[in-house]
Amino acid sequence: MAAYAVMSNHYHLVVKLSPDEVEPWSMDEVLARWCSLYKGPPLVQRYHRGDELCAAELRRVEEYAETFRQRLADLSWFMKCLNEPIARQANREDECTGHFWESRFKSQALDTEEALLSCMVYVDLNPIRAAMAETPETSDHTSIKERIHPTFDLAEAIARQTEQRALNEFSVPLKPLLGFEGVIRNGFQRGILFSFEDYLELVDCTGRISRSDKRGAIDEKALPILERLNLDPERWCRRATAFEDSYQDYRNPGRRRRAA
């Protein structure tokens, strides 16, 4: 996940997908990932229990695994797995039934670094443009606020969801927000090309630009964001690195990006 903003009646995500990276996963890893969300067919459940299966049954389990492998790399299935439990929970709270989401999600591929950054900035500035917050660091339920003031414990959230039976046994690695690398690599670019300090200034500068079709903007008289946060570049660099390292045990290789 590169960026997100949860609004009152919708949300925005910038996610990174890597269809090629699911190919090396073993059948057991694919089944473990899928069955953390769903129980799976009875035959897969028997396989997980360690029941003895005949050759034909094992071949069928392998076919299931290949189907799940494709789904685990598919954006539409990601959105389905995300939206369904939200809809069910909202309907329970409202004591009603029927469709919760107005329409199917819309997505846009981000093929360049410029496209990625412009989309991330758009997402992180959503609460400001809607006049729900005055600055990025006070924008609730956004990735930029979480990057500046980390408060979300991913492992704790997974454990809580498992206790509430919203998730089954979750044995796969956890993933934090996509990191800012700040350098161009010759090999695979795992994180975001630019430094977080540069991104903060980009968001702050863009947020000060008023738009006739939007209600809000950052006050042009406000101090620059690094001054508001009382951060010097060297200190911020250490902090940003520590934020990424705090999730080191849970990290997976990077994923290709797509905005949803």
C-alpha positions as CSV (number, residue, x, y, z in Angstrom):
1,M,0.0,0.0,0.0
2,A,1.5,3.3,-1.1
3,A,-1.3,5.7,0.0
4,Y,-4.8,5.7,1.3
5,A,-7.5,8.1,2.5
6,V,-10.7,6.9,4.2
7,M,-13.5,9.5,3.8
8,S,-17.0,9.6,5.2
9,N,-18.6,7.8,2.2
10,H,-15.8,6.5,0.1
11,Y,-12.1,5.7,0.2
12,H,-9.0,5.9,-2.0
13,L,-6.1,3.4,-2.3
14,V,-2.8,3.4,-4.1
15,V,-1.7,-0.2,-4.1
16,K,1.3,-2.0,-5.6
17,L,0.7,-5.3,-7.4
18,S,3.2,-7.9,-8.5
19,P,1.5,-10.7,-10.4
20,D,4.8,-12.3,-11.2
21,E,5.7,-12.7,-7.6
22,V,2.9,-15.2,-6.8
23,E,4.4,-17.7,-9.3
24,P,7.2,-19.0,-6.9
25,W,4.7,-19.6,-4.0
26,S,4.3,-23.2,-3.1
27,M,0.8,-24.7,-3.1
28,D,0.8,-24.7,0.7
29,E,1.7,-21.0,0.8
30,V,-1.1,-20.1,-1.7
31,L,-3.6,-22.1,0.3
32,A,-2.5,-20.5,3.6
33,R,-2.9,-17.1,2.1
34,W,-6.3,-17.8,0.6
35,C,-7.6,-19.7,3.7
36,S,-6.7,-16.8,6.0
37,L,-9.7,-15.1,4.4
38,Y,-12.0,-18.0,3.4
39,K,-12.4,-21.5,4.7
40,G,-12.0,-22.9,1.2
41,P,-13.7,-25.9,-0.4
42,P,-14.2,-29.1,1.8
43,L,-11.4,-30.9,0.0
44,V,-9.0,-28.0,0.8
45,Q,-10.1,-28.1,4.4
46,R,-9.4,-31.9,4.5
47,Y,-6.0,-31.2,3.1
48,H,-5.3,-28.7,5.8
49,R,-6.4,-31.1,8.5
50,G,-3.8,-33.6,7.2
51,D,-6.4,-36.1,6.0
52,E,-5.1,-38.7,3.6
53,L,-6.2,-37.9,0.1
54,C,-6.1,-40.0,-3.0
55,A,-4.2,-38.9,-6.2
56,A,-7.3,-37.5,-7.8
57,E,-8.2,-35.5,-4.8
58,L,-4.7,-34.1,-4.6
59,R,-4.9,-33.0,-8.2
60,R,-8.1,-31.2,-7.4
61,V,-6.5,-29.4,-4.5
62,E,-3.7,-28.3,-6.9
63,E,-6.3,-27.0,-9.3
64,Y,-7.9,-25.0,-6.4
65,A,-4.5,-23.6,-5.5
66,E,-3.9,-22.4,-9.1
67,T,-7.3,-20.7,-9.1
68,F,-6.5,-19.0,-5.7
69,R,-3.0,-18.0,-7.0
70,Q,-4.6,-16.0,-9.8
71,R,-7.0,-14.4,-7.5
72,L,-4.3,-13.4,-5.0
73,A,-2.6,-11.4,-7.8
74,D,-5.9,-9.8,-9.1
75,L,-6.9,-6.3,-8.2
76,S,-10.6,-7.1,-8.6
77,W,-10.4,-9.9,-6.1
78,F,-8.5,-7.7,-3.7
79,M,-11.3,-5.1,-3.8
80,K,-13.9,-7.9,-3.4
81,C,-12.2,-9.2,-0.3
82,L,-11.9,-5.7,1.1
83,N,-15.4,-4.4,0.3
84,E,-17.5,-7.5,1.3
85,P,-16.7,-7.5,5.0
86,I,-17.1,-3.7,5.2
87,A,-20.6,-4.0,3.6
88,R,-21.6,-6.9,5.9
89,Q,-20.4,-5.0,9.0
90,A,-22.2,-1.8,7.9
91,N,-25.4,-3.7,7.3
92,R,-25.3,-5.3,10.7
93,E,-24.8,-1.9,12.4
94,D,-27.6,-0.3,10.4
95,E,-29.8,-3.4,10.8
96,C,-30.5,-3.6,7.1
97,T,-29.8,-5.6,4.0
98,G,-29.0,-5.0,0.4
99,H,-26.2,-3.3,-1.5
100,F,-23.9,-1.1,0.6
101,W,-21.6,0.2,-2.2
102,E,-23.2,2.4,-4.9
103,S,-21.2,1.0,-7.8
104,R,-18.1,-1.0,-8.7
105,F,-14.7,0.4,-7.9
106,K,-12.8,2.5,-10.5
107,S,-9.1,2.0,-11.0
108,Q,-6.3,3.6,-13.0
109,A,-2.9,2.1,-13.7
110,L,0.1,4.3,-12.7
111,D,2.8,3.7,-15.2
112,T,5.3,6.4,-14.3
113,E,6.8,7.9,-11.2
114,E,5.1,11.2,-12.0
115,A,1.7,9.4,-12.2
116,L,2.4,7.6,-8.9
117,L,3.3,10.8,-7.0
118,S,0.4,12.8,-8.4
119,C,-2.0,10.1,-7.4
120,M,-0.5,9.8,-3.9
121,V,-0.7,13.5,-3.4
122,Y,-4.3,13.6,-4.6
123,V,-5.2,10.8,-2.2
124,D,-3.4,12.3,0.8
125,L,-4.9,15.7,0.2
126,N,-8.5,14.4,0.0
127,P,-9.5,15.6,3.6
128,I,-8.0,19.0,3.0
129,R,-9.8,19.5,-0.4
130,A,-13.0,18.4,1.4
131,A,-12.4,21.0,4.1
132,M,-12.3,18.2,6.7
133,A,-8.7,19.0,7.9
134,E,-6.4,22.0,7.7
135,T,-3.0,20.3,7.3
136,P,-1.8,16.8,6.2
137,E,-0.5,16.0,9.6
138,T,-4.0,16.5,11.1
139,S,-5.9,14.6,8.3
140,D,-7.4,11.6,10.0
141,H,-7.5,8.2,8.4
142,T,-4.8,9.0,5.8
143,S,-1.5,7.4,4.9
144,I,0.4,10.7,5.2
145,K,-0.7,11.2,8.8
146,E,0.2,7.6,9.7
147,R,3.7,8.2,8.1
148,I,4.2,11.3,10.1
149,H,2.7,10.1,13.4
150,P,2.7,6.3,13.3
151,T,-0.1,4.9,15.6
152,F,-1.5,1.9,13.8
153,D,-0.2,-1.5,15.0
154,L,-0.7,-3.9,12.1
155,A,0.1,-7.0,14.0
156,E,-2.4,-6.1,16.8
157,A,-5.1,-5.3,14.2
158,I,-4.6,-8.7,12.6
159,A,-4.7,-10.4,16.0
160,R,-8.0,-8.5,16.8
161,Q,-9.5,-9.5,13.5
162,T,-8.6,-13.1,14.1
163,E,-10.1,-13.0,17.6
164,Q,-13.3,-11.6,16.1
165,R,-13.3,-14.3,13.4
166,A,-13.1,-11.8,10.6
167,L,-9.9,-13.6,9.7
168,N,-9.0,-17.2,9.9
169,E,-5.5,-18.3,11.1
170,F,-3.1,-15.6,9.7
171,S,0.4,-17.0,9.2
172,V,1.6,-14.9,6.3
173,P,4.0,-12.0,6.6
174,L,2.5,-8.6,7.4
175,K,3.2,-5.6,5.2
176,P,3.6,-1.9,6.2
177,L,3.1,1.1,4.0
178,L,5.4,1.2,1.0
179,G,8.7,2.9,2.0
180,F,10.4,5.9,0.4
181,E,13.8,4.9,-0.9
182,G,15.1,8.3,-2.0
183,V,17.5,6.7,-4.6
184,I,17.4,5.1,-8.0
185,R,18.4,1.5,-8.0
186,N,19.9,-0.5,-10.9
187,G,17.8,-3.5,-10.0
188,F,14.2,-3.9,-8.8
189,Q,12.9,-0.7,-7.2
190,R,11.2,-2.0,-4.1
191,G,9.9,1.2,-2.7
192,I,9.0,4.8,-3.9
193,L,11.8,6.5,-5.7
194,F,11.8,9.8,-3.9
195,S,12.6,10.7,-0.3
196,F,9.8,11.2,2.2
197,E,11.1,14.7,3.0
198,D,10.6,15.7,-0.6
199,Y,7.2,14.1,-0.7
200,L,6.1,16.0,2.4
201,E,7.1,19.3,0.8
202,L,5.4,18.3,-2.5
203,V,2.1,17.5,-0.6
204,D,2.4,20.8,1.4
205,C,3.1,22.9,-1.7
206,T,0.3,21.3,-3.7
207,G,-2.2,21.6,-0.8
208,R,-1.7,25.4,-0.8
209,I,-3.0,25.7,-4.3
210,S,-6.7,26.7,-4.2
211,R,-9.1,24.9,-6.6
212,S,-12.4,26.4,-7.7
213,D,-14.0,23.0,-7.6
214,K,-12.8,22.1,-4.1
215,R,-13.7,23.7,-0.8
216,G,-10.4,23.5,1.1
217,A,-6.7,24.2,0.8
218,I,-3.8,24.6,3.2
219,D,-3.6,28.2,4.5
220,E,-0.9,30.0,2.4
221,K,0.3,31.7,5.6
222,A,1.0,28.3,7.3
223,L,4.6,27.5,8.0
224,P,6.3,24.9,5.7
225,I,5.4,21.4,6.8
226,L,8.9,20.5,8.1
227,E,8.9,23.6,10.3
228,R,5.4,22.8,11.6
229,L,6.7,19.3,12.5
230,N,9.8,20.8,14.0
231,L,12.0,18.5,12.0
232,D,15.4,19.1,10.3
233,P,16.3,17.0,7.3
234,E,18.9,14.8,9.1
235,R,16.6,14.0,12.0
236,W,13.7,13.3,9.7
237,C,15.8,10.9,7.6
238,R,16.6,8.9,10.7
239,R,13.0,8.9,11.8
240,A,11.7,7.8,8.4
241,T,14.2,5.0,8.3
242,A,13.2,3.9,11.7
243,F,9.5,3.8,10.7
244,E,10.4,1.4,7.9
245,D,12.7,-0.7,10.1
246,S,10.0,-1.2,12.7
247,Y,8.2,-3.5,10.3
248,Q,11.3,-5.3,9.1
249,D,10.3,-8.7,10.3
250,Y,7.0,-8.5,8.5
251,R,8.1,-7.2,5.1
252,N,7.5,-8.9,1.8
253,P,9.1,-8.0,-1.6
254,G,7.5,-5.0,-3.2
255,R,4.3,-5.2,-5.3
256,R,3.4,-3.5,-8.6
257,R,1.4,-0.3,-8.2
258,R,-2.2,0.3,-9.2
259,A,-4.6,2.9,-7.9
260,A,-8.0,1.8,-6.8
